Amino acid sequence: MPSFSHFFQTLIESKDVFIQAMLLTLELTVVSILVGIVIGLFFAFLKLSKFKVLGYISDIYIYLVRGTPLIVQIFILYFGISGIFLLPDFWAASLALAFHNGAYIAEIFRGTIQSIDKGQMEAGRSLGMSKGLTMRRIILPQAFRRALPPLGNQFIIGLKDSSLAAFISMNELFNVATTIGSNNFDEMNYLLIVAVYYLILVAILTLAVNAIEKRMAISDQ
């Protein structure tokens, strides 16, 4: 184990390269979660559709994602996409992570949409609104509010999962830490440093989600 003085000195000296890697990690996480929300909402609607075949398609997608390791999905999608057309590493990694997060987000949205009282749909229809308009203006805003806590958890999970992008040569936090650590024969010290940066990011995201929840709670009063 490195001494505290050595750890602190290295933490200060390496701050520039780690801050740059931290920003890339955050960017990768935000993009993959936002795309994952779109994918998740799409498959949530498929699962809630009255057409059983669409529900089966959603079930298969969710089962495949849940039943296989994320690193396998990243490799399959990364090399599969690269075999069809060339994508920058950032977007290849973002889409692979979004595909993974989308399955869990789909279940979050399915649960929150189903938790809204059916009478609200009936009330919207009785006012002359179409089913789609009622869903968009009445059901989905409430579902998003209820989905915020689990979405916040998924955001944090997505942040930590982004470390697997190191295996396709993304210079995010984990890849930078392992590369510098192995070059300097000081792996443990740099792994402890990267843990500090992940803890900082998780703390920031947690505070942001809590602030949004409180703001929404006030607006509902």
Wavefront OBJ file of the C-alpha trace (Angstrom):
o trace
v 0.000 0.000 0.000
v 1.307 3.489 -0.853
v 1.968 5.945 1.949
v -0.459 8.802 2.425
v 2.158 11.403 1.469
v 2.983 9.538 -1.757
v -0.717 9.106 -2.537
v -1.493 12.787 -1.917
v 1.501 13.986 -3.936
v 0.560 11.769 -6.891
v -3.076 12.886 -6.616
v -2.015 16.526 -6.980
v 0.556 15.926 -9.721
v -1.815 13.848 -11.872
v -4.879 16.082 -11.463
v -4.774 17.506 -15.012
v -4.825 14.149 -16.801
v -7.428 12.703 -14.409
v -9.731 15.713 -14.639
v -9.681 15.378 -18.423
v -10.455 11.655 -18.115
v -13.196 12.430 -15.568
v -14.890 14.823 -17.989
v -14.768 12.177 -20.715
v -16.238 9.607 -18.308
v -19.040 11.996 -17.368
v -19.737 12.822 -21.014
v -19.818 9.130 -21.920
v -22.209 8.421 -19.035
v -24.585 11.304 -19.798
v -24.813 10.490 -23.508
v -25.337 6.758 -22.908
v -28.034 7.391 -20.281
v -29.895 9.928 -22.448
v -29.866 7.566 -25.428
v -30.744 4.728 -23.038
v -33.806 6.677 -21.849
v -35.046 6.934 -25.445
v -34.413 3.214 -26.005
v -35.977 2.314 -22.658
v -39.097 4.375 -23.262
v -39.513 2.793 -26.690
v -39.307 -0.765 -25.347
v -41.498 0.131 -22.373
v -44.240 1.157 -24.800
v -43.712 -2.073 -26.751
v -44.140 -4.068 -23.549
v -47.318 -2.171 -22.656
v -48.748 -2.513 -26.158
v -51.966 -4.454 -26.671
v -50.195 -6.335 -29.463
v -48.550 -9.362 -27.863
v -45.863 -9.709 -30.530
v -44.508 -6.262 -29.614
v -44.425 -7.282 -25.956
v -42.491 -10.414 -26.909
v -39.923 -8.308 -28.808
v -39.423 -6.152 -25.709
v -39.140 -9.240 -23.484
v -36.476 -10.754 -25.753
v -34.430 -7.545 -25.745
v -34.596 -7.218 -21.950
v -33.802 -10.908 -21.471
v -30.756 -10.734 -23.760
v -29.359 -7.675 -22.002
v -29.976 -9.040 -18.498
v -28.724 -12.494 -19.376
v -25.343 -11.555 -20.848
v -22.381 -9.676 -19.312
v -22.033 -6.007 -20.219
v -18.458 -6.474 -21.430
v -19.676 -9.095 -23.937
v -22.373 -6.691 -25.181
v -19.809 -3.897 -25.557
v -17.488 -6.117 -27.611
v -20.289 -7.478 -29.804
v -21.767 -4.059 -30.515
v -18.385 -2.349 -30.880
v -16.929 -4.824 -33.339
v -20.320 -5.454 -34.961
v -20.885 -1.767 -35.660
v -17.295 -1.335 -36.825
v -17.818 -4.185 -39.284
v -20.728 -2.334 -40.919
v -19.551 1.285 -40.825
v -16.824 3.168 -39.004
v -17.826 4.981 -35.829
v -15.643 7.031 -33.471
v -14.746 5.101 -30.321
v -16.784 7.509 -28.188
v -20.035 6.867 -30.065
v -19.415 3.149 -30.339
v -18.959 2.939 -26.563
v -21.911 5.272 -25.900
v -24.286 3.206 -28.040
v -23.134 -0.046 -26.454
v -23.709 1.347 -22.948
v -27.037 2.883 -24.021
v -28.193 -0.480 -25.378
v -27.405 -2.029 -21.990
v -28.937 0.730 -19.858
v -32.033 0.836 -22.053
v -33.203 -2.580 -20.886
v -33.193 -1.572 -17.225
v -34.701 1.827 -17.971
v -37.473 0.113 -19.949
v -38.496 -1.814 -16.849
v -38.368 1.363 -14.759
v -40.707 3.174 -17.148
v -43.008 0.176 -17.511
v -43.450 0.003 -13.755
v -44.027 3.726 -13.267
v -46.467 4.009 -16.183
v -48.457 1.054 -14.875
v -48.481 2.606 -11.387
v -50.498 5.601 -12.623
v -54.191 5.157 -11.880
v -56.113 4.006 -14.966
v -58.776 6.569 -14.161
v -56.413 9.308 -15.343
v -56.348 7.864 -18.837
v -60.136 7.622 -18.774
v -60.387 11.217 -17.547
v -58.200 12.438 -20.394
v -60.211 10.532 -22.967
v -63.458 11.922 -21.535
v -62.085 15.438 -22.156
v -61.716 14.598 -25.838
v -57.985 13.926 -25.785
v -56.599 11.066 -27.833
v -54.885 8.167 -26.102
v -51.474 9.357 -27.286
v -52.097 12.935 -26.164
v -53.338 11.765 -22.754
v -50.243 9.624 -22.393
v -47.952 12.510 -23.321
v -49.592 15.263 -21.271
v -50.970 13.427 -18.237
v -49.480 9.968 -17.757
v -45.832 10.448 -18.776
v -45.109 13.571 -16.645
v -46.295 11.695 -13.546
v -44.429 8.552 -14.581
v -41.202 10.552 -15.028
v -41.533 11.961 -11.517
v -41.970 8.492 -10.046
v -39.146 7.137 -12.189
v -36.633 9.753 -11.051
v -35.208 7.884 -7.992
v -34.578 4.603 -9.878
v -33.328 6.572 -12.897
v -30.872 8.314 -10.580
v -29.653 4.932 -9.365
v -29.314 3.749 -12.971
v -27.322 6.897 -13.765
v -24.838 6.028 -11.017
v -24.676 2.397 -12.154
v -24.102 3.624 -15.718
v -21.265 5.838 -14.491
v -19.477 2.888 -12.910
v -20.237 0.625 -15.885
v -18.571 3.173 -18.185
v -15.226 1.927 -16.835
v -15.644 -1.095 -19.125
v -15.149 1.242 -22.096
v -11.458 0.972 -21.205
v -11.463 -2.423 -22.929
v -12.119 -0.726 -26.283
v -9.319 1.805 -25.634
v -11.421 4.750 -24.412
v -9.245 7.061 -22.338
v -11.751 7.346 -19.504
v -10.848 7.235 -15.822
v -10.151 3.536 -15.387
v -8.086 3.209 -18.563
v -5.975 6.243 -17.661
v -5.389 4.909 -14.136
v -4.333 1.426 -15.250
v -2.161 2.744 -18.083
v -0.269 5.276 -15.973
v -0.067 2.856 -13.052
v 1.471 0.084 -15.135
v 3.913 2.481 -16.812
v 5.079 3.774 -13.424
v 4.909 0.382 -11.668
v 2.561 2.022 -9.167
v -0.784 0.371 -9.949
v -2.276 0.412 -6.439
v -1.629 4.119 -5.949
v -3.364 5.055 -9.213
v -6.257 2.694 -8.549
v -6.837 4.464 -5.217
v -6.682 7.810 -7.003
v -9.229 6.785 -9.624
v -11.498 5.533 -6.825
v -11.442 9.069 -5.380
v -12.543 10.535 -8.715
v -15.384 8.016 -9.056
v -16.535 8.847 -5.521
v -16.533 12.562 -6.412
v -18.638 11.928 -9.529
v -21.094 9.716 -7.629
v -21.439 12.400 -4.935
v -22.132 15.082 -7.569
v -24.737 12.939 -9.340
v -26.401 12.006 -6.051
v -26.686 15.667 -5.031
v -28.047 16.601 -8.457
v -30.720 13.867 -8.374
v -31.718 14.798 -4.819
v -32.016 18.467 -5.810
v -34.248 17.592 -8.779
v -36.421 15.370 -6.592
v -36.882 18.153 -4.032
v -37.720 20.673 -6.735
v -40.329 18.361 -8.235
v -41.788 17.652 -4.797
v -42.196 21.403 -4.202
v -43.825 21.916 -7.612
v -46.370 19.175 -6.820
v -47.513 20.915 -3.648
l 1 2 3 4 5 6 7 8 9 10 11 12 13 14 15 16 17 18 19 20 21 22 23 24 25 26 27 28 29 30 31 32 33 34 35 36 37 38 39 40 41 42 43 44 45 46 47 48 49 50 51 52 53 54 55 56 57 58 59 60 61 62 63 64 65 66 67 68 69 70 71 72 73 74 75 76 77 78 79 80 81 82 83 84 85 86 87 88 89 90 91 92 93 94 95 96 97 98 99 100 101 102 103 104 105 106 107 108 109 110 111 112 113 114 115 116 117 118 119 120 121 122 123 124 125 126 127 128 129 130 131 132 133 134 135 136 137 138 139 140 141 142 143 144 145 146 147 148 149 150 151 152 153 154 155 156 157 158 159 160 161 162 163 164 165 166 167 168 169 170 171 172 173 174 175 176 177 178 179 180 181 182 183 184 185 186 187 188 189 190 191 192 193 194 195 196 197 198 199 200 201 202 203 204 205 206 207 208 209 210 211 212 213 214 215 216 217 218 219 220 221
